[in-house]
Amino acid sequence: MTKPHSSQPIGIFDSGIGGLTVAQAIVKCLPKENIIYFGDTAHLPYGDKSTAAIQAYSIKIAHMLMEQNCKLIMIACNTASAVAYEVVKEYIASKAIVMDVIDPTVLHLHQNYAHKRIGLIGTKQTVSSNIYKKKIDNLNAGIHVVSHATNLLASAIEEFGDHKAIDGLLEVYLSHPIIKNIEALLLACTHYPVIKQKIAQHYPTSIEIIDQSEIVANAVKTRLETDNLLNNNGTSNKHFYVSDYTESFANGAKLFFNEDVKLEHYPLWD
Amino acid sequence: MTKPHSSQPIGIFDSGIGGLTVAQAIVKCLPKENIIYFGDTAHLPYGDKSTAAIQAYSIKIAHMLMEQNCKLIMIACNTASAVAYEVVKEYIASKAIVMDVIDPTVLHLHQNYAHKRIGLIGTKQTVSSNIYKKKIDNLNAGIHVVSHATNLLASAIEEFGDHKAIDGLLEVYLSHPIIKNIEALLLACTHYPVIKQKIAQHYPTSIEIIDQSEIVANAVKTRLETDNLLNNNGTSNKHFYVSDYTESFANGAKLFFNEDVKLEHYPLWD
């Protein structure tokens, strides 16, 4: 087992194309890095699936990213981060760095939101894992977290983008009493930044909407710097793989990545 | 290859638990039949997946239902019926009867809706396959079919049931100009009967809402009668399998089956 080399790619995976919001932030922050993205569109959405299923999918994807020689694996999906981060870390061991979207976000909250009341929205799995609350409570920073599962929102955003068709859903979800009286709202799903404005408009007084993608991208940069693994060479190669290819994913990818993306079919489950 | 026997079960499969609306109609119509239901919750929803993926899943499920000794396989999912019926029939050959939800519905339209203008809503795959229109046009019965993909509706119904959270979605979907001025609306997705009233209320004047489940159940009965395969013996056994088990599927099952259902995990993809 040799130490990773800086020219090796960063592997990023998600249940589908929503993780492209994180991929985009990473590319913006680290333009010289080689990127391998894998979206498990054959199984999306993960929010409904069982813990065991998500863990099995995540292990197999991490294995594929290791075959692609990645130096770092970013689990760019809150659901998979919530239930599969530990098992993926164990599986990869010292062969590569494994990061999730939750730890960098918790650190950011610790540094910026002490003694505040923070709302969190995410999938059923992310919310019921209670992992954000557990990790934040461990900090003893007086941060109070209240969370509500907004399960259909990821699929709705994939279907409609930032469109009025989802206003009714959003209204029902955000009006839930458990997330009333908050000072900030954490978007704990990589799809949600696409409708950040719409979410902000729901609140009569201004509250801060916390978008993870930049936080996570900065954490990747810091970690690669620390480990002396930043790539400073020439041009960057990017591959965007999906386990099931459809035109609708191909069209939707731009919405999340903010620029044209060429999706390639990678038949991981065939 | 021996001829099927009447005591063998009817196999019913769907991408998830929506097909339970069809299973329920079959149980009501044929209370003495043994039933094996398989919901592919590991891959739901099918509406987003590629044709090749849905065909591969359907073949594997049909194989499993044959191992369970089914005399008849009902593809209780419009998406799978649209893209995988032919390949499943070819695969099963003469070992069992294979039926889909589309042919019985087309026959029903032929008998009752000549010279009418019919709207159809279903998943992206069902609508883009154009299979209803093709089969109906072949009848030369002057039935005019217009269709619109209401892709998120199945997941929304699984999440919320018959709840106002989906009113906004429904309004956007049903207001699409392509399905204006229709005399009847075919619900070409097994989930939709759950919100039949809500759909009817969208229309200012009364239009007929066509629910497939009873049509399909009657077609199964007719076919078993014709083939002399109706079961008239004692008690009926029912098994309801899912490829991924979660509490939320277990809770949702009652919504579609109208009575308590005990879901069992069948790890077909492990």
Interface residues (C-beta under 8 A of the other chain):
Chain A: T41 A42 H43 L44 D48 K49 S50 A53 A56 K124 N151 L152 S155 A156 E159 F160 H163 K164 A165 I166 D167 G168 L169 E171 V172 Y173 D244 Y245 T246 S248 F249 D270
Chain B: T41 A42 H43 L44 D48 K49 S50 A53 A56 K124 N151 L152 S155 A156 E159 F160 H163 K164 A165 I166 D167 G168 L169 E171 V172 Y173 D244 Y245 T246 S248 F249 D270
